[in-house]
Amino acid sequence: MSSRTVLIGYSVRGRMVVAALRENGHANGFTVVDSDPVRAEQAVLEGVPAVVGPCWRLRTLWLAGAHNADHVVVAVPDDETAVRITSAVRSLNETATIITVVRSAEVRELIEHAGADHVVDVRQVYEWVPGVAWPQDGGGESADLEWILTERAVTRDEVGRSPLACGHQVLAVMRRGQRIWGEDPTVAVLRDDDRLLVVSSRSVTN
């Protein structure tokens, strides 16, 4: 990978990505982003520069250098948050290669729609690191979810508000047939004729 690489998330997934990259000789040139100060401090102690802040906020991503990075790896524990972060990164950087790690195969198409170039099953990350096995109980990594992308009208109380103030489920705004990512500053406020692309999940029953 290029030296300009941003790794978003330093939980188990993120640490496994760093371990895998080190195993393949890519130990340097990374910046970690995490919303948890403890995890960010752990990254620093392990020799990886870190930025603390909400991972899907443009300011946090900008401070980490996501806007001019060559590669961005999204490795957060929650797939729904991964969608949000992937779309935010793509709105900042049109040319970066975005690699998003997910736990559910159902989210692959959605993540690609949000701007990811490569979607990696979290189990593959474990395979990258010799001697590390996927937990028998899945580590809480359940795939029994169905991810849905729907389009809906803007509600009356959302008119005049920023898309970012309408919940992290809002992925993008459809305005006059054009898709605009929610983090795009050109969509400062919502109009009554806008429509929203919203991501949600539901349990799958057998």
C-alpha positions as a Python dict, from the first residue, in 0.01 Angstrom:
ca = {
    (1, 'M'): (0, 0, 0),
    (2, 'S'): (97, 364, -39),
    (3, 'S'): (249, 553, 251),
    (4, 'R'): (-59, 774, 254),
    (5, 'T'): (-301, 533, 417),
    (6, 'V'): (-572, 605, 673),
    (7, 'L'): (-712, 324, 887),
    (8, 'I'): (-1051, 403, 1039),
    (9, 'G'): (-1126, 200, 1350),
    (10, 'Y'): (-881, 43, 1593),
    (11, 'S'): (-1099, -219, 1756),
    (12, 'V'): (-1031, -588, 1688),
    (13, 'R'): (-1084, -541, 1315),
    (14, 'G'): (-849, -246, 1291),
    (15, 'R'): (-575, -412, 1494),
    (16, 'M'): (-599, -722, 1275),
    (17, 'V'): (-562, -505, 964),
    (18, 'V'): (-248, -342, 1109),
    (19, 'A'): (-109, -685, 1202),
    (20, 'A'): (-178, -811, 851),
    (21, 'L'): (-12, -511, 690),
    (22, 'R'): (292, -545, 915),
    (23, 'E'): (312, -912, 827),
    (24, 'N'): (332, -812, 463),
    (25, 'G'): (597, -547, 519),
    (26, 'H'): (373, -239, 533),
    (27, 'A'): (442, -135, 891),
    (28, 'N'): (481, 239, 848),
    (29, 'G'): (296, 536, 704),
    (30, 'F'): (-44, 484, 867),
    (31, 'T'): (-277, 716, 1052),
    (32, 'V'): (-549, 563, 1269),
    (33, 'V'): (-887, 727, 1332),
    (34, 'D'): (-1101, 616, 1624),
    (35, 'S'): (-1378, 774, 1830),
    (36, 'D'): (-1255, 601, 2146),
    (37, 'P'): (-961, 783, 2313),
    (38, 'V'): (-849, 459, 2478),
    (39, 'R'): (-819, 276, 2147),
    (40, 'A'): (-648, 576, 1989),
    (41, 'E'): (-398, 585, 2276),
    (42, 'Q'): (-337, 213, 2226),
    (43, 'A'): (-255, 278, 1862),
    (44, 'V'): (-5, 547, 1960),
    (45, 'L'): (157, 313, 2214),
    (46, 'E'): (196, 60, 1934),
    (47, 'G'): (367, 315, 1715),
    (48, 'V'): (75, 421, 1496),
    (49, 'P'): (-25, 794, 1483),
    (50, 'A'): (-391, 844, 1575),
    (51, 'V'): (-666, 1103, 1548),
    (52, 'V'): (-955, 1095, 1797),
    (53, 'G'): (-1306, 1195, 1692),
    (54, 'P'): (-1633, 1075, 1536),
    (55, 'C'): (-1511, 861, 1248),
    (56, 'W'): (-1782, 970, 1004),
    (57, 'R'): (-1737, 1344, 1062),
    (58, 'L'): (-1566, 1528, 777),
    (59, 'R'): (-1348, 1731, 1013),
    (60, 'T'): (-1211, 1419, 1181),
    (61, 'L'): (-1142, 1252, 847),
    (62, 'W'): (-977, 1567, 715),
    (63, 'L'): (-748, 1594, 1018),
    (64, 'A'): (-642, 1234, 957),
    (65, 'G'): (-561, 1311, 594),
    (66, 'A'): (-839, 1108, 435),
    (67, 'H'): (-895, 1385, 180),
    (68, 'N'): (-558, 1323, 15),
    (69, 'A'): (-486, 964, 114),
    (70, 'D'): (-419, 704, -153),
    (71, 'H'): (-583, 428, 48),
    (72, 'V'): (-847, 434, 320),
    (73, 'V'): (-937, 122, 517),
    (74, 'V'): (-1269, 128, 704),
    (75, 'A'): (-1257, -132, 983),
    (76, 'V'): (-1520, -31, 1238),
    (77, 'P'): (-1722, -292, 1434),
    (78, 'D'): (-2065, -186, 1305),
    (79, 'D'): (-2158, -235, 938),
    (80, 'E'): (-2416, 43, 937),
    (81, 'T'): (-2153, 288, 1062),
    (82, 'A'): (-1914, 153, 798),
    (83, 'V'): (-2162, 258, 528),
    (84, 'R'): (-2178, 607, 670),
    (85, 'I'): (-1800, 640, 696),
    (86, 'T'): (-1741, 501, 348),
    (87, 'S'): (-1975, 756, 195),
    (88, 'A'): (-1812, 1038, 395),
    (89, 'V'): (-1464, 936, 279),
    (90, 'R'): (-1578, 914, -82),
    (91, 'S'): (-1732, 1262, -61),
    (92, 'L'): (-1391, 1394, 52),
    (93, 'N'): (-1172, 1194, -182),
    (94, 'E'): (-1285, 1079, -526),
    (95, 'T'): (-963, 899, -616),
    (96, 'A'): (-864, 706, -303),
    (97, 'T'): (-896, 330, -299),
    (98, 'I'): (-1145, 255, -21),
    (99, 'I'): (-1136, -88, 142),
    (100, 'T'): (-1421, -158, 383),
    (101, 'V'): (-1424, -456, 620),
    (102, 'V'): (-1772, -593, 695),
    (103, 'R'): (-1924, -877, 897),
    (104, 'S'): (-2238, -933, 688),
    (105, 'A'): (-2241, -1039, 324),
    (106, 'E'): (-2577, -865, 292),
    (107, 'V'): (-2412, -523, 316),
    (108, 'R'): (-2166, -570, 28),
    (109, 'E'): (-2378, -410, -243),
    (110, 'L'): (-2470, -124, -13),
    (111, 'I'): (-2107, -54, 79),
    (112, 'E'): (-2011, -52, -289),
    (113, 'H'): (-2299, 186, -355),
    (114, 'A'): (-2156, 413, -84),
    (115, 'G'): (-1822, 427, -263),
    (116, 'A'): (-1606, 133, -156),
    (117, 'D'): (-1372, -14, -416),
    (118, 'H'): (-1319, -338, -224),
    (119, 'V'): (-1540, -502, 37),
    (120, 'V'): (-1363, -755, 260),
    (121, 'D'): (-1533, -1010, 485),
    (122, 'V'): (-1395, -976, 838),
    (123, 'R'): (-1311, -1347, 835),
    (124, 'Q'): (-1061, -1281, 556),
    (125, 'V'): (-874, -1039, 781),
    (126, 'Y'): (-810, -1319, 1028),
    (127, 'E'): (-679, -1535, 744),
    (128, 'W'): (-423, -1267, 657),
    (129, 'V'): (-246, -1304, 992),
    (130, 'P'): (-69, -1637, 1055),
    (131, 'G'): (-155, -1803, 1384),
    (132, 'V'): (-474, -1603, 1442),
    (133, 'A'): (-803, -1792, 1418),
    (134, 'W'): (-1158, -1670, 1370),
    (135, 'P'): (-1338, -1700, 1707),
    (136, 'Q'): (-1561, -2010, 1726),
    (137, 'D'): (-1850, -1800, 1851),
    (138, 'G'): (-1788, -1545, 1576),
    (139, 'G'): (-1694, -1286, 1836),
    (140, 'G'): (-2043, -1150, 1813),
    (141, 'E'): (-2006, -1123, 1436),
    (142, 'S'): (-2354, -1238, 1341),
    (143, 'A'): (-2456, -1232, 975),
    (144, 'D'): (-2827, -1271, 1042),
    (145, 'L'): (-2913, -923, 923),
    (146, 'E'): (-3062, -797, 601),
    (147, 'W'): (-2946, -453, 491),
    (148, 'I'): (-3185, -233, 302),
    (149, 'L'): (-3139, 92, 111),
    (150, 'T'): (-3464, 280, 67),
    (151, 'E'): (-3564, 617, -68),
    (152, 'R'): (-3812, 828, 122),
    (153, 'A'): (-3952, 1180, 122),
    (154, 'V'): (-3819, 1445, 355),
    (155, 'T'): (-4050, 1485, 653),
    (156, 'R'): (-4198, 1821, 749),
    (157, 'D'): (-3976, 1861, 1053),
    (158, 'E'): (-3663, 1781, 846),
    (159, 'V'): (-3716, 2065, 598),
    (160, 'G'): (-3457, 2336, 662),
    (161, 'R'): (-3228, 2102, 857),
    (162, 'S'): (-2892, 1960, 757),
    (163, 'P'): (-2892, 1595, 641),
    (164, 'L'): (-2637, 1530, 916),
    (165, 'A'): (-2895, 1633, 1174),
    (166, 'C'): (-3142, 1369, 1054),
    (167, 'G'): (-2963, 1066, 1195),
    (168, 'H'): (-2669, 857, 1077),
    (169, 'Q'): (-2906, 636, 873),
    (170, 'V'): (-2929, 911, 609),
    (171, 'L'): (-2673, 825, 343),
    (172, 'A'): (-2747, 1073, 65),
    (173, 'V'): (-2993, 1328, -73),
    (174, 'M'): (-3168, 1285, -407),
    (175, 'R'): (-3221, 1632, -554),
    (176, 'R'): (-3356, 1680, -906),
    (177, 'G'): (-3242, 1332, -1000),
    (178, 'Q'): (-2889, 1380, -866),
    (179, 'R'): (-2745, 1185, -573),
    (180, 'I'): (-2556, 1407, -329),
    (181, 'W'): (-2377, 1255, -30),
    (182, 'G'): (-2513, 1377, 303),
    (183, 'E'): (-2175, 1525, 402),
    (184, 'D'): (-2153, 1737, 87),
    (185, 'P'): (-2157, 2105, 192),
    (186, 'T'): (-2371, 2193, -111),
    (187, 'V'): (-2662, 2034, 75),
    (188, 'A'): (-2662, 2274, 367),
    (189, 'V'): (-3034, 2238, 429),
    (190, 'L'): (-3305, 2001, 308),
    (191, 'R'): (-3588, 2112, 81),
    (192, 'D'): (-3942, 1982, 82),
    (193, 'D'): (-3897, 1830, -265),
    (194, 'D'): (-3578, 1641, -170),
    (195, 'R'): (-3575, 1269, -114),
    (196, 'L'): (-3342, 1080, 120),
    (197, 'L'): (-3150, 757, 69),
    (198, 'V'): (-3166, 578, 403),
    (199, 'V'): (-2988, 264, 518),
    (200, 'S'): (-3148, 30, 769),
    (201, 'S'): (-3123, -330, 883),
    (202, 'R'): (-3361, -594, 1004),
    (203, 'S'): (-3323, -939, 1152),
    (204, 'V'): (-3364, -1232, 918),
    (205, 'T'): (-3586, -1507, 1050),
    (206, 'N'): (-3554, -1862, 924),
}
